[in-house]
Amino acid sequence: MNPRADLVVVGAGIVGLAHAVEAADRGLRVVVLDRDDRAVGASIRNFGHICLTAQHGDALTYGLAARERWLRLAAKAGFWLSEAGTVVAARAEDEVAVLAEFAAQRGDQVRLLDAAGVRAHLPVVSPEVVGGAWLPLDLRVDPREAVPAVAAWLAEHGVEFRWRTTVTGVESGAVHTTRGTVTADRVVVAVGHDIDRLLPDVADAAGVQRCLLRMMQVSTPDSVTFAPAVLSGLSMLRYAGLSACPSAEAVRQRLTRTDPELLEVAMNLMFTQRPDGDLVIGDTHRYGTTHDPFDDEPTGDLVLRETARLLGVDRLAVRARWRGVYAAAERAEFLIAQPSPEVRVVSVTSGIGMTTAFGLAPTVLDSLGAS
């Protein structure tokens, strides 16, 4: 029989892995359980964008802390990481006004750009662009490489992974699975939007839903290189640091008049470039506890149309399409629940797990007295 673990982490997505990394750094014996044989959920279906600058409050604090951990882990675990930051491309004067307000608040975290400055960062971009900003602290990784690399590095450094092991129940001191019971001093449940499958009362109390995204991988026009991640005026309505600027309301009102269909699908128009050269583009947002399995083409067409417009090209060739799904809750960006003294249920309920998880994990483990 295996000895009792200091910490069991349920879920091997980025939030679970962040807690495993922090616990291992503290010298704890860690066991990670996951129902699949590798991470296949939100942690690998995203842009790989460590979008910390556009956050606010706790999310900004966690993001800044996570940045340092990402840099260290990339060096240790050997995965690709870019420090090229983010460019926010503004195509209207009200969007430029938002960025000016944001820069006044954040100082060196935001570098304002004129139209020529945006084009110096982005080799292909719409002639509609009138200005923008560069966010130099933001990072990029390839989530399809980075997430398994972190898991492999943890396994090499003493963390035990039990893949294809479904958790059926959690209580103080024990985690029950389809392969038997694992005993532990402390437990972190990090199963994202599937909290309602395991702990429905916790999910109901927090108002957890599933946010469904439409995303694609497309070939890059002219095979150029985009070093930074790219956000747009629609992103100013999605990220708390930007949306809190007074001018953001003018952006929303203009889009309500001119492009209401984009607000109806809650589009955050953005893209990143994968190491293989293709672009990951998106995304739209739809909320519910259970989603129909049918994807409508008009929504995907909107994503393609608006990305092509942002790039100033006629069309984009699609290489892959997928659904992203993450936990969402209106009441808070982070769920940290305590169903019992030795158990924490943790979820990033705002779609910024890659950005914040490594900063969030120390707070959770501190609350468990795990040192």
C-alpha positions as CSV (number, residue, x, y, z in Angstrom):
1,M,0.0,0.0,0.0
2,N,1.3,3.5,-0.9
3,P,2.1,5.8,2.0
4,R,-0.3,8.6,2.9
5,A,0.2,11.6,0.6
6,D,0.7,15.1,2.0
7,L,-1.5,16.4,-0.8
8,V,-3.8,14.9,-3.4
9,V,-4.6,17.0,-6.4
10,V,-7.7,16.0,-8.4
11,G,-7.3,17.2,-12.0
12,A,-4.2,17.5,-14.1
13,G,-5.1,20.7,-16.0
14,I,-3.1,23.8,-15.5
15,V,-4.8,24.7,-12.2
16,G,-4.2,21.3,-10.7
17,L,-0.6,21.3,-12.1
18,A,0.0,24.7,-10.5
19,H,-0.9,23.3,-7.1
20,A,1.3,20.3,-7.7
21,V,4.3,22.5,-8.6
22,E,3.8,24.7,-5.5
23,A,3.4,21.7,-3.2
24,A,6.4,20.0,-4.7
25,D,8.5,23.2,-4.2
26,R,7.4,23.0,-0.5
27,G,8.8,19.5,-0.2
28,L,5.4,17.8,0.0
29,R,4.6,14.3,-1.2
30,V,2.0,14.9,-4.0
31,V,-0.3,12.5,-5.9
32,V,-2.2,13.9,-8.9
33,L,-5.4,12.1,-10.1
34,D,-7.0,12.5,-13.5
35,R,-9.7,10.6,-15.4
36,D,-7.9,10.9,-18.8
37,D,-4.4,9.7,-19.8
38,R,-3.3,13.3,-20.4
39,A,-4.8,16.8,-20.2
40,V,-7.3,17.3,-23.0
41,G,-9.6,20.1,-21.7
42,A,-9.4,23.9,-21.4
43,S,-5.7,23.8,-20.5
44,I,-4.7,22.8,-24.0
45,R,-7.5,24.3,-26.0
46,N,-6.6,28.0,-25.3
47,F,-4.5,30.7,-26.9
48,G,-1.5,30.0,-24.7
49,H,-1.6,33.7,-23.7
50,I,-0.4,34.7,-20.3
51,C,-2.6,37.8,-20.5
52,L,-1.7,39.4,-17.1
53,T,-1.6,43.1,-17.9
54,A,-5.2,43.4,-18.9
55,Q,-6.3,42.0,-15.5
56,H,-7.4,43.8,-12.4
57,G,-7.4,43.2,-8.6
58,D,-6.6,39.6,-7.5
59,A,-6.3,38.4,-11.1
60,L,-3.5,41.0,-11.7
61,T,-1.8,40.1,-8.5
62,Y,-1.9,36.3,-9.3
63,G,-0.9,37.0,-12.9
64,L,2.2,38.9,-12.0
65,A,3.2,36.2,-9.6
66,A,2.5,33.5,-12.2
67,R,4.7,35.3,-14.7
68,E,7.8,34.6,-12.7
69,R,6.8,30.9,-12.2
70,W,6.2,30.5,-15.9
71,L,9.6,31.8,-16.7
72,R,11.3,29.5,-14.2
73,L,9.3,26.5,-15.3
74,A,10.0,27.0,-19.0
75,A,13.7,26.9,-18.2
76,K,13.4,23.9,-16.0
77,A,10.9,21.8,-18.0
78,G,12.2,22.9,-21.4
79,F,9.2,24.2,-23.2
80,W,8.9,27.1,-25.6
81,L,8.0,30.5,-24.1
82,S,7.8,33.9,-25.7
83,E,8.3,37.2,-23.9
84,A,7.1,39.4,-26.8
85,G,4.1,40.7,-25.0
86,T,0.8,41.7,-26.4
87,V,-0.3,44.3,-28.9
88,V,-3.8,45.8,-28.6
89,A,-4.8,47.1,-32.0
90,A,-7.3,50.0,-31.9
91,R,-9.4,50.7,-35.0
92,A,-11.5,53.6,-33.6
93,E,-10.7,56.7,-31.6
94,D,-12.8,55.5,-28.6
95,E,-10.5,52.5,-28.4
96,V,-7.5,54.7,-28.5
97,A,-9.0,56.6,-25.6
98,V,-9.4,53.4,-23.5
99,L,-5.8,52.6,-24.1
100,A,-4.7,56.1,-23.1
101,E,-6.7,55.8,-19.8
102,F,-5.2,52.4,-19.2
103,A,-1.7,53.6,-19.8
104,A,-2.2,56.5,-17.3
105,Q,-3.1,53.9,-14.7
106,R,-0.4,51.3,-15.3
107,G,2.7,53.3,-16.3
108,D,5.4,51.2,-17.9
109,Q,3.1,48.1,-18.1
110,V,1.4,49.8,-21.1
111,R,3.3,51.5,-24.0
112,L,1.1,53.5,-26.3
113,L,1.6,53.1,-30.0
114,D,0.5,55.1,-33.0
115,A,-0.6,53.4,-36.2
116,A,3.0,53.1,-37.5
117,G,4.0,51.6,-34.1
118,V,1.4,48.9,-34.3
119,R,2.5,48.0,-37.8
120,A,6.1,47.8,-36.6
121,H,5.0,45.0,-34.2
122,L,2.5,43.3,-36.6
123,P,3.6,42.5,-40.1
124,V,0.0,42.1,-41.4
125,V,-2.7,44.3,-40.0
126,S,-5.8,46.1,-41.2
127,P,-5.5,49.6,-42.6
128,E,-8.3,50.5,-40.2
129,V,-5.8,50.5,-37.3
130,V,-5.4,54.0,-35.9
131,G,-3.3,53.3,-32.9
132,G,-2.8,50.8,-30.1
133,A,-0.6,49.7,-27.2
134,W,2.1,47.2,-26.4
135,L,1.8,45.3,-23.1
136,P,5.4,44.1,-22.6
137,L,4.9,41.9,-19.5
138,D,2.6,39.4,-21.2
139,L,3.9,35.9,-22.2
140,R,3.0,33.2,-24.6
141,V,3.4,29.4,-24.5
142,D,2.1,26.6,-26.7
143,P,-0.4,25.0,-24.3
144,R,-0.3,21.7,-26.3
145,E,3.4,21.5,-25.4
146,A,3.7,23.3,-22.1
147,V,1.0,21.5,-20.1
148,P,2.3,18.0,-20.8
149,A,5.9,19.3,-20.3
150,V,5.0,20.5,-16.8
151,A,3.4,17.2,-15.9
152,A,6.4,15.3,-17.2
153,W,8.8,17.5,-15.2
154,L,6.7,17.0,-12.1
155,A,6.7,13.2,-12.6
156,E,10.5,13.3,-13.0
157,H,10.8,15.2,-9.7
158,G,8.8,12.9,-7.5
159,V,5.1,13.8,-8.1
160,E,3.0,10.7,-8.6
161,F,0.5,10.8,-11.4
162,R,-2.4,8.3,-11.6
163,W,-3.9,8.7,-15.0
164,R,-7.2,7.2,-16.1
165,T,-8.4,7.3,-12.5
166,T,-11.8,8.8,-12.0
167,V,-12.6,10.3,-8.6
168,T,-16.0,9.3,-7.2
169,G,-15.9,11.1,-3.9
170,V,-13.8,13.4,-1.7
171,E,-13.7,13.8,2.1
172,S,-11.2,14.9,4.7
173,G,-8.3,12.5,4.6
174,A,-9.5,10.4,1.6
175,V,-10.2,10.6,-2.1
176,H,-12.3,7.7,-3.5
177,T,-11.6,6.6,-7.0
178,T,-12.4,3.9,-9.5
179,R,-9.0,2.4,-8.6
180,G,-9.4,2.5,-4.8
181,T,-9.1,5.1,-2.1
182,V,-6.1,7.5,-1.8
183,T,-5.4,8.8,1.7
184,A,-4.0,12.3,2.2
185,D,-3.5,15.0,4.7
186,R,-4.9,17.6,2.3
187,V,-6.9,17.6,-0.9
188,V,-7.2,20.2,-3.7
189,V,-10.0,19.5,-6.2
190,A,-9.2,21.3,-9.5
191,V,-11.6,19.9,-12.1
192,G,-12.6,23.1,-13.7
193,H,-16.2,23.2,-15.0
194,D,-16.8,19.6,-13.9
195,I,-17.2,20.6,-10.2
196,D,-20.9,19.9,-10.6
197,R,-20.1,16.3,-11.5
198,L,-18.2,15.7,-8.3
199,L,-19.4,18.3,-5.8
200,P,-22.8,19.7,-7.1
201,D,-23.6,21.6,-3.9
202,V,-20.3,23.5,-4.2
203,A,-21.0,24.3,-7.9
204,D,-24.6,25.4,-7.2
205,A,-23.5,27.7,-4.3
206,A,-21.0,29.4,-6.5
207,G,-23.2,29.5,-9.6
208,V,-20.8,27.6,-11.8
209,Q,-21.7,27.2,-15.4
210,R,-19.8,26.1,-18.6
211,C,-18.6,28.8,-20.9
212,L,-18.5,27.4,-24.5
213,L,-16.0,29.0,-26.9
214,R,-15.6,28.7,-30.7
215,M,-11.9,28.7,-31.7
216,M,-10.0,27.8,-34.9
217,Q,-6.5,27.3,-36.2
218,V,-5.8,29.0,-39.5
219,S,-2.9,29.4,-41.8
220,T,-1.0,32.7,-41.4
221,P,-1.3,35.2,-44.3
222,D,2.0,35.4,-46.3
223,S,3.6,33.1,-43.6
224,V,4.7,36.0,-41.6
225,T,5.7,36.0,-37.9
226,F,3.6,37.5,-35.2
227,A,5.8,37.8,-32.1
228,P,3.2,39.2,-29.7
229,A,-0.3,38.1,-28.9
230,V,-2.9,40.4,-30.5
231,L,-6.0,41.8,-28.9
232,S,-8.7,44.1,-30.4
233,G,-11.3,46.7,-29.3
234,L,-13.6,43.8,-28.5
235,S,-11.0,42.6,-25.9
236,M,-11.5,45.9,-24.1
237,L,-15.0,44.7,-23.1
238,R,-13.7,41.3,-21.9
239,Y,-10.8,42.0,-19.6
240,A,-11.4,43.8,-16.3
241,G,-8.4,46.1,-16.4
242,L,-9.6,47.5,-19.7
243,S,-13.3,47.4,-19.3
244,A,-13.0,49.4,-16.1
245,C,-11.7,52.4,-18.0
246,P,-14.4,55.1,-18.5
247,S,-14.0,55.2,-22.3
248,A,-14.8,51.5,-22.6
249,E,-18.6,52.3,-22.4
250,A,-18.3,54.4,-25.6
251,V,-16.7,51.3,-27.3
252,R,-19.6,49.2,-26.2
253,Q,-22.2,51.7,-27.3
254,R,-20.6,52.1,-30.8
255,L,-20.4,48.3,-31.3
256,T,-24.1,48.0,-30.2
257,R,-25.0,50.4,-33.0
258,T,-22.6,49.0,-35.7
259,D,-21.9,45.4,-34.9
260,P,-24.5,44.0,-32.5
261,E,-24.0,40.5,-33.6
262,L,-20.5,40.5,-32.2
263,L,-21.8,41.5,-28.8
264,E,-24.5,38.9,-29.0
265,V,-21.9,36.1,-29.3
266,A,-19.7,37.9,-26.7
267,M,-16.8,37.9,-29.1
268,N,-13.2,38.6,-27.8
269,L,-11.4,39.1,-31.1
270,M,-7.8,38.0,-30.7
271,F,-5.2,35.7,-31.9
272,T,-1.8,34.2,-31.1
273,Q,0.7,32.4,-33.4
274,R,1.7,28.8,-32.7
275,P,5.4,27.8,-33.0
276,D,4.4,25.9,-36.2
277,G,3.4,29.2,-37.8
278,D,-0.4,28.9,-37.7
279,L,-2.7,31.3,-35.9
280,V,-5.1,30.4,-33.1
281,I,-8.1,32.7,-33.5
282,G,-11.3,33.3,-31.6
283,D,-13.3,33.5,-29.6
284,T,-17.0,33.6,-28.8
285,H,-18.7,32.9,-25.4
286,R,-21.9,31.1,-24.6
287,Y,-23.0,30.2,-21.1
288,G,-25.0,27.3,-19.7
289,T,-24.9,24.3,-17.4
290,T,-25.4,21.9,-20.3
291,H,-24.7,22.9,-24.0
292,D,-26.3,21.4,-27.1
293,P,-23.8,19.4,-29.1
294,F,-24.5,21.3,-32.4
295,D,-22.3,24.1,-33.6
296,D,-23.9,26.7,-35.8
297,E,-21.8,27.8,-38.8
298,P,-22.8,31.5,-38.6
299,T,-20.9,31.9,-35.3
300,G,-17.8,30.3,-36.8
301,D,-18.2,32.5,-39.9
302,L,-18.2,35.6,-37.6
303,V,-14.9,34.6,-36.1
304,L,-13.3,34.1,-39.5
305,R,-14.8,37.3,-40.9
306,E,-13.7,39.5,-38.0
307,T,-10.2,38.0,-37.8
308,A,-9.7,38.5,-41.6
309,R,-10.9,42.1,-41.1
310,L,-8.5,42.7,-38.3
311,L,-5.6,41.3,-40.4
312,G,-6.8,43.2,-43.5
313,V,-7.0,40.1,-45.7
314,D,-9.8,38.7,-47.8
315,R,-10.0,35.2,-46.3
316,L,-8.3,32.7,-44.0
317,A,-7.7,29.0,-44.6
318,V,-9.0,26.9,-41.6
319,R,-6.8,24.0,-40.5
320,A,-8.8,23.0,-37.4
321,R,-11.9,23.9,-35.4
322,W,-12.7,23.1,-31.8
323,R,-14.8,24.0,-28.7
324,G,-13.1,25.4,-25.7
325,V,-15.0,25.0,-22.4
326,Y,-14.2,26.6,-19.1
327,A,-15.9,27.2,-15.7
328,A,-17.7,30.5,-15.4
329,A,-19.4,32.2,-12.5
330,E,-20.8,35.7,-12.4
331,R,-20.0,36.3,-8.7
332,A,-16.3,36.0,-8.8
333,E,-13.3,35.3,-11.0
334,F,-12.0,32.6,-8.7
335,L,-13.7,29.9,-6.7
336,I,-12.0,28.7,-3.6
337,A,-14.5,26.6,-1.5
338,Q,-13.9,24.7,1.7
339,P,-16.3,21.8,2.0
340,S,-14.2,20.5,4.9
341,P,-11.1,21.8,6.8
342,E,-8.6,19.7,4.8
343,V,-10.2,20.1,1.4
344,R,-10.2,23.0,-1.1
345,V,-12.2,23.2,-4.3
346,V,-10.4,25.5,-6.7
347,S,-11.5,26.8,-10.1
348,V,-10.6,29.9,-12.1
349,T,-14.1,30.9,-13.1
350,S,-13.2,33.5,-15.7
351,G,-11.2,31.9,-18.5
352,I,-7.8,33.0,-17.2
353,G,-6.4,29.9,-15.7
354,M,-3.2,29.9,-17.8
355,T,-2.7,33.5,-16.7
356,T,-3.3,33.1,-13.0
357,A,-3.1,29.5,-11.8
358,F,0.6,29.6,-10.7
359,G,-0.1,32.8,-8.7
360,L,-3.3,31.4,-7.1
361,A,-1.8,28.1,-5.9
362,P,0.4,29.5,-3.1
363,T,-2.7,31.3,-1.6
364,V,-4.7,28.1,-1.6
365,L,-1.9,26.0,-0.1
366,D,-1.3,28.6,2.6
367,S,-5.0,28.4,3.5
368,L,-4.5,24.6,3.9
369,G,-1.5,25.1,6.1
370,A,0.6,23.2,3.6
371,S,4.2,24.2,4.2
